[in-house]
Amino acid sequence: MVYTLDPLRDPRWSELLLRHPSATVFHTPEWLEALRRTYGYEPIVLTTSAPWEELTGAVVVCRVHSWLTGRRLVSLPFSDHCDPLVSSTEEFQRLLTSLREETVRGKYKYVELRPLSFSVDESGLEASESFCFHKLDLGPTPAELFQAFHKDCVQRKIRRAEREGLVYEAGHSSALLQQFYDLQVITRRRQQLPPQPFAWFRNLAVYLRDKLKVSVVSKDGVPLASILTLRFRRTLVYKYGCLDKLFSNLGGMQLLFWKAIQEAKRYGLSELDLGRSDIGNEGLIQFKDRLGATRTTLTYWRYSAIPATQGRHAWKMTAARRVLSYVPKAWLTTAGNHLYRHVG
């Protein structure tokens, strides 16, 4: 049999995360609670372990109910990756069968899995999207890591930032979070996209607490660039970054990553997860390459209960970006407050 449990209340879920090597910050109850509080997504865990047994393996998904984009099961929304936490391929197949049944029974459009290391390509699922994924090994010494940076695009930028006297601050205070969000709004407007609601970042800070850090560099009291990172076990995850392009030549973003790497080394962390990048975003991909990170392909997989019409949303996204480029800052933020609960 396959059973379900509430990962926000059942302590066995947190216990599994401590044992399973593929567990990440995206599996944690804190991340799931932030998703639920902000977007109303309902997290559930499917497992072959009975309620009175220790969890041997499980898959976590969120139920997304949207009148705009449809009903679906996603593992997990706004998470770059989320491996099934199983002990065998056979166990995964049993859970996948149950997910398929849930998709049909609940009239969901599809179930989407976002595995990083677990192979699902022979499970009858279809590849839906692919991204570039970067990870940096923090095993070398700080000096060796610095030498692996691109000399012109990273090393010299860091030295420039130090000469300019950029001020670095880090923590999870309300003031730093507000500085980060103001830069996030500037960045997303430049990209012709609305920012995610401030409530999302506030909830992440509230529930993840010391697992989350906001880092900001400023000059003469003006914030120039910021990153938001998450920490779980021995991994540091870069999740969000933003900057004011007017000051990009000062090397603020490069300095932020160098500071994050140095701090990760002091904490004894073993890797920096730099997350996914859209295949077409050459600038971001090159930036991560130049940090000395290893690049691989990250693929999302789906089982669709309702056939999708290919490309029917492409023209809508193009038109939306054109309109959003002229929307006032306040309206753009309001659009984000309503839009993202339908995206996931």
FIVOKE-577714 format. One record per residue (C-alpha): residue number from 1; residue in three letters; chain; y, z negated, x negated. Coordinates in Angstrom, 1 decimal, decimal comma. Layout:
// FIVOKE-577714
paza|kolmar|banu|yy|zz|xx
NUM|ala|A|Y|Z|X
...
***
This chain:
// FIVOKE-577714
paza|kolmar|banu|yy|zz|xx
1|met|A|0,0|0,0|0,0
2|val|A|3,7|0,4|-0,9
3|tyr|A|6,0|-2,5|-0,1
4|thr|A|9,8|-2,7|0,0
5|leu|A|12,0|-5,5|-1,2
6|asp|A|15,7|-6,4|-1,4
7|pro|A|16,8|-6,3|-5,1
8|leu|A|19,9|-8,4|-4,3
9|arg|A|17,8|-11,3|-3,0
10|asp|A|14,3|-11,1|-4,4
11|pro|A|14,2|-12,8|-7,9
12|arg|A|11,2|-10,7|-8,9
13|trp|A|13,5|-7,7|-9,4
14|ser|A|15,6|-9,5|-12,0
15|glu|A|12,5|-10,7|-13,7
16|leu|A|11,1|-7,1|-13,9
17|leu|A|14,4|-6,0|-15,6
18|leu|A|13,9|-8,5|-18,3
19|arg|A|10,4|-7,2|-19,1
20|his|A|10,6|-3,5|-18,6
21|pro|A|11,8|-1,4|-21,6
22|ser|A|13,5|1,2|-19,5
23|ala|A|15,7|-1,2|-17,5
24|thr|A|19,4|-0,6|-17,8
25|val|A|22,6|-2,0|-16,5
26|phe|A|22,4|0,4|-13,6
27|his|A|19,2|-1,3|-12,4
28|thr|A|20,9|-4,8|-12,3
29|pro|A|21,6|-6,6|-9,0
30|glu|A|25,3|-6,8|-10,1
31|trp|A|25,6|-3,0|-10,3
32|leu|A|23,8|-2,7|-7,0
33|glu|A|26,0|-5,3|-5,3
34|ala|A|29,2|-3,5|-6,5
35|leu|A|27,8|-0,3|-5,0
36|arg|A|27,1|-2,1|-1,7
37|arg|A|30,4|-3,9|-1,5
38|thr|A|32,5|-0,8|-2,4
39|tyr|A|30,7|2,1|-0,6
40|gly|A|28,3|0,4|1,9
41|tyr|A|25,2|1,8|0,2
42|glu|A|22,0|-0,2|1,0
43|pro|A|19,8|-0,7|-2,1
44|ile|A|16,0|-1,0|-1,6
45|val|A|13,1|-1,2|-4,0
46|leu|A|9,7|0,3|-3,5
47|thr|A|6,8|-1,3|-5,3
48|thr|A|3,0|-1,3|-5,2
49|ser|A|3,1|-5,1|-5,8
50|ala|A|2,5|-7,3|-2,8
51|pro|A|5,2|-9,9|-1,8
52|trp|A|3,2|-12,7|-3,4
53|glu|A|2,5|-10,9|-6,7
54|glu|A|4,6|-10,4|-9,8
55|leu|A|6,2|-6,9|-9,9
56|thr|A|4,3|-4,5|-12,1
57|gly|A|6,5|-1,5|-11,3
58|ala|A|9,1|-0,3|-8,9
59|val|A|11,7|2,4|-8,0
60|val|A|15,1|1,5|-6,7
61|val|A|17,1|3,8|-4,4
62|cys|A|20,2|3,5|-2,3
63|arg|A|20,3|4,7|1,3
64|val|A|23,5|6,8|1,6
65|his|A|24,6|7,5|5,2
66|ser|A|27,5|10,0|5,4
67|trp|A|28,7|12,1|8,3
68|leu|A|30,3|14,4|5,7
69|thr|A|27,5|15,0|3,1
70|gly|A|24,5|13,9|5,1
71|arg|A|21,9|11,1|4,8
72|arg|A|20,0|10,9|1,5
73|leu|A|18,2|8,5|-0,8
74|val|A|19,6|8,4|-4,4
75|ser|A|18,4|6,6|-7,5
76|leu|A|21,2|5,7|-8,1
77|pro|A|24,7|6,7|-6,9
78|phe|A|27,4|6,8|-9,6
79|ser|A|24,8|5,9|-12,2
80|asp|A|24,4|8,4|-15,0
81|his|A|20,6|7,7|-15,1
82|cys|A|18,0|5,4|-13,6
83|asp|A|14,4|5,5|-14,7
84|pro|A|11,5|4,5|-12,4
85|leu|A|10,4|1,1|-13,7
86|val|A|6,7|1,8|-13,5
87|ser|A|3,7|1,1|-15,7
88|ser|A|1,8|4,3|-15,2
89|thr|A|2,0|7,9|-13,8
90|glu|A|-0,4|7,0|-11,1
91|glu|A|1,8|4,2|-9,9
92|phe|A|4,8|6,5|-9,9
93|gln|A|2,9|9,1|-7,8
94|arg|A|2,1|6,5|-5,2
95|leu|A|5,8|5,4|-5,0
96|leu|A|7,0|9,1|-4,9
97|thr|A|4,6|9,8|-2,0
98|ser|A|6,2|6,9|-0,1
99|leu|A|9,7|8,1|-0,9
100|arg|A|8,8|11,6|0,5
101|glu|A|7,5|10,0|3,6
102|glu|A|10,6|7,9|3,9
103|thr|A|12,8|11,0|3,5
104|val|A|11,0|12,8|6,3
105|arg|A|10,7|9,8|8,6
106|gly|A|14,3|8,7|8,1
107|lys|A|15,6|12,3|8,5
108|tyr|A|17,2|12,2|5,0
109|lys|A|18,3|15,5|3,4
110|tyr|A|16,6|14,6|0,1
111|val|A|15,6|11,9|-2,3
112|glu|A|17,1|12,3|-5,8
113|leu|A|15,8|10,7|-9,0
114|arg|A|17,8|10,5|-12,2
115|pro|A|15,3|9,7|-14,9
116|leu|A|16,4|9,5|-18,6
117|ser|A|13,1|9,1|-20,4
118|phe|A|10,4|9,1|-17,7
119|ser|A|8,9|12,6|-17,1
120|val|A|8,7|13,7|-13,5
121|asp|A|8,6|17,5|-14,0
122|glu|A|5,0|17,8|-12,8
123|ser|A|5,4|15,6|-9,7
124|gly|A|6,3|18,4|-7,2
125|leu|A|10,0|17,7|-7,5
126|glu|A|12,7|20,3|-8,1
127|ala|A|15,4|20,2|-10,8
128|ser|A|18,7|19,8|-9,0
129|glu|A|21,3|19,4|-11,8
130|ser|A|21,3|19,2|-15,6
131|phe|A|23,8|17,5|-18,0
132|cys|A|24,3|16,9|-21,6
133|phe|A|23,4|13,3|-22,6
134|his|A|24,6|11,6|-25,8
135|lys|A|23,3|8,4|-27,5
136|leu|A|24,4|6,9|-30,8
137|asp|A|22,0|4,9|-32,9
138|leu|A|23,8|1,8|-34,1
139|gly|A|21,3|1,0|-36,8
140|pro|A|23,3|2,2|-39,8
141|thr|A|26,0|0,1|-41,3
142|pro|A|29,6|0,4|-40,0
143|ala|A|30,6|2,3|-43,2
144|glu|A|27,7|4,8|-42,6
145|leu|A|28,6|5,2|-38,9
146|phe|A|32,3|5,9|-39,9
147|gln|A|31,2|8,5|-42,5
148|ala|A|29,1|10,3|-39,8
149|phe|A|32,3|10,8|-37,7
150|his|A|33,9|14,3|-37,9
151|lys|A|36,5|14,0|-40,7
152|asp|A|39,4|15,8|-39,0
153|cys|A|38,8|15,1|-35,3
154|val|A|37,7|11,4|-35,6
155|gln|A|38,2|9,8|-39,0
156|arg|A|41,8|11,1|-39,5
157|lys|A|42,7|10,2|-35,9
158|ile|A|41,5|6,6|-36,4
159|arg|A|43,6|6,4|-39,5
160|arg|A|46,6|7,9|-37,7
161|ala|A|46,2|5,3|-34,9
162|glu|A|46,2|2,5|-37,4
163|arg|A|49,3|3,9|-39,2
164|glu|A|51,1|4,1|-35,8
165|gly|A|50,4|0,5|-35,2
166|leu|A|48,6|0,9|-31,9
167|val|A|47,9|-2,4|-30,3
168|tyr|A|44,3|-3,0|-29,2
169|glu|A|43,3|-5,4|-26,3
170|ala|A|39,9|-5,9|-24,7
171|gly|A|38,5|-8,1|-21,9
172|his|A|38,0|-8,0|-18,2
173|ser|A|41,3|-9,5|-17,0
174|ser|A|43,2|-8,2|-13,9
175|ala|A|46,0|-7,0|-16,1
176|leu|A|43,7|-4,9|-18,3
177|leu|A|41,9|-3,6|-15,3
178|gln|A|45,2|-2,5|-13,7
179|gln|A|46,3|-0,7|-17,0
180|phe|A|42,9|1,0|-17,1
181|tyr|A|43,3|2,1|-13,5
182|asp|A|46,8|3,4|-13,9
183|leu|A|45,6|5,6|-16,7
184|gln|A|42,6|6,6|-14,6
185|val|A|44,9|7,9|-11,9
186|ile|A|46,9|9,9|-14,5
187|thr|A|43,7|11,4|-16,0
188|arg|A|42,1|12,3|-12,6
189|arg|A|45,3|14,0|-11,5
190|arg|A|45,3|16,1|-14,6
191|gln|A|41,7|17,1|-13,8
192|gln|A|42,8|17,8|-10,2
193|leu|A|40,5|15,2|-8,8
194|pro|A|41,2|11,9|-6,9
195|pro|A|40,3|8,7|-8,7
196|gln|A|37,6|6,4|-7,5
197|pro|A|39,0|3,5|-5,5
198|phe|A|40,4|0,5|-7,3
199|ala|A|38,0|-1,6|-5,3
200|trp|A|35,1|0,0|-7,2
201|phe|A|36,4|-1,1|-10,6
202|arg|A|37,4|-4,5|-9,3
203|asn|A|34,0|-5,1|-7,8
204|leu|A|32,4|-4,1|-11,1
205|ala|A|34,5|-6,6|-12,9
206|val|A|33,8|-9,3|-10,4
207|tyr|A|30,0|-8,9|-10,4
208|leu|A|29,3|-7,8|-13,9
209|arg|A|31,7|-10,3|-15,5
210|asp|A|31,0|-10,5|-19,2
211|lys|A|28,7|-7,5|-19,1
212|leu|A|31,9|-5,4|-18,5
213|lys|A|34,7|-4,8|-20,9
214|val|A|38,0|-2,9|-20,5
215|ser|A|39,6|-1,8|-23,8
216|val|A|43,2|-0,6|-23,9
217|val|A|45,4|0,7|-26,8
218|ser|A|49,1|0,8|-26,4
219|lys|A|52,3|1,5|-28,3
220|asp|A|55,6|-0,3|-27,7
221|gly|A|54,1|-1,9|-24,6
222|val|A|53,0|1,4|-23,1
223|pro|A|49,2|1,9|-22,5
224|leu|A|48,0|5,1|-24,0
225|ala|A|44,2|5,2|-23,6
226|ser|A|41,5|3,0|-22,1
227|ile|A|37,7|2,9|-21,9
228|leu|A|35,4|0,8|-19,7
229|thr|A|32,0|-0,2|-21,2
230|leu|A|29,0|-2,1|-19,9
231|arg|A|26,5|-4,2|-21,9
232|phe|A|22,9|-4,9|-21,1
233|arg|A|20,4|-6,3|-23,5
234|arg|A|20,9|-4,4|-26,8
235|thr|A|22,7|-1,3|-25,3
236|leu|A|26,4|-0,7|-24,9
237|val|A|27,2|1,9|-22,2
238|tyr|A|30,4|3,9|-22,2
239|lys|A|31,0|4,5|-18,5
240|tyr|A|34,7|5,6|-18,0
241|gly|A|37,5|6,8|-20,2
242|cys|A|41,1|7,8|-19,5
243|leu|A|44,2|8,6|-21,5
244|asp|A|47,8|9,8|-21,2
245|lys|A|47,7|13,3|-22,7
246|leu|A|51,3|13,0|-23,8
247|phe|A|50,1|10,6|-26,6
248|ser|A|46,7|12,1|-27,4
249|asn|A|47,8|13,0|-30,9
250|leu|A|48,1|9,4|-31,8
251|gly|A|44,3|8,9|-31,9
252|gly|A|44,1|6,2|-29,3
253|met|A|40,8|7,3|-27,8
254|gln|A|39,1|7,6|-31,2
255|leu|A|40,3|4,1|-32,1
256|leu|A|38,9|2,7|-28,9
257|phe|A|35,4|4,1|-29,7
258|trp|A|35,6|2,9|-33,3
259|lys|A|36,5|-0,6|-32,0
260|ala|A|33,7|-0,5|-29,5
261|ile|A|31,2|0,5|-32,2
262|gln|A|32,3|-2,3|-34,5
263|glu|A|32,1|-4,9|-31,7
264|ala|A|28,7|-3,7|-30,7
265|lys|A|27,5|-4,1|-34,3
266|arg|A|28,8|-7,6|-34,4
267|tyr|A|26,9|-8,4|-31,2
268|gly|A|23,7|-7,0|-32,8
269|leu|A|23,4|-4,1|-30,3
270|ser|A|21,1|-1,2|-31,2
271|glu|A|22,5|1,8|-29,4
272|leu|A|25,6|3,2|-27,7
273|asp|A|24,9|5,1|-24,5
274|leu|A|27,7|7,7|-24,2
275|gly|A|26,5|8,9|-20,8
276|arg|A|26,3|12,3|-19,2
277|ser|A|28,7|15,3|-19,6
278|asp|A|28,9|18,3|-17,4
279|ile|A|27,4|21,3|-19,1
280|gly|A|30,6|23,2|-18,8
281|asn|A|32,8|20,4|-20,2
282|glu|A|32,8|21,6|-23,8
283|gly|A|35,7|19,4|-24,8
284|leu|A|33,9|16,2|-23,8
285|ile|A|30,6|17,4|-25,3
286|gln|A|32,3|18,1|-28,6
287|phe|A|34,0|14,8|-28,7
288|lys|A|30,7|13,0|-28,4
289|asp|A|29,1|15,3|-30,9
290|arg|A|31,8|14,4|-33,4
291|leu|A|31,0|10,7|-33,0
292|gly|A|27,7|11,5|-34,6
293|ala|A|25,7|11,0|-31,4
294|thr|A|22,4|12,7|-30,6
295|arg|A|22,6|15,3|-27,8
296|thr|A|19,8|15,8|-25,3
297|thr|A|19,4|17,2|-21,7
298|leu|A|19,5|15,0|-18,7
299|thr|A|18,0|16,5|-15,5
300|tyr|A|18,1|15,2|-12,0
301|trp|A|15,2|15,8|-9,7
302|arg|A|14,9|16,1|-5,9
303|tyr|A|12,5|16,3|-3,1
304|ser|A|14,3|18,0|-0,2
305|ala|A|13,3|17,6|3,4
306|ile|A|16,0|19,9|4,6
307|pro|A|16,5|23,2|2,7
308|ala|A|19,9|23,4|1,0
309|thr|A|22,1|26,5|1,1
310|gln|A|22,9|27,3|-2,5
311|gly|A|26,6|27,4|-3,5
312|arg|A|28,0|26,7|0,0
313|his|A|30,2|23,9|-1,4
314|ala|A|31,5|25,7|-4,5
315|trp|A|34,4|27,5|-2,8
316|lys|A|35,3|24,3|-1,0
317|met|A|35,5|22,4|-4,3
318|thr|A|37,7|25,1|-5,9
319|ala|A|40,1|25,1|-2,9
320|ala|A|40,2|21,3|-2,9
321|arg|A|41,2|21,2|-6,6
322|arg|A|44,0|23,6|-6,0
323|val|A|45,4|21,5|-3,1
324|leu|A|44,9|18,2|-4,9
325|ser|A|46,9|19,4|-7,9
326|tyr|A|50,0|19,3|-5,7
327|val|A|49,2|16,1|-3,9
328|pro|A|51,6|13,1|-4,7
329|lys|A|50,0|10,3|-6,8
330|ala|A|49,9|7,9|-3,9
331|trp|A|48,2|10,4|-1,6
332|leu|A|45,7|11,4|-4,3
333|thr|A|44,6|7,7|-4,7
334|thr|A|44,3|7,4|-0,9
335|ala|A|42,1|10,5|-0,9
336|gly|A|39,8|8,9|-3,4
337|asn|A|39,6|5,7|-1,3
338|his|A|38,0|7,7|1,5
339|leu|A|36,2|10,5|-0,4
340|tyr|A|33,8|8,8|-2,8
341|arg|A|31,7|6,9|-0,3
342|his|A|30,5|10,4|0,8
343|val|A|29,7|11,6|-2,7
344|gly|A|27,4|9,1|-4,5
***
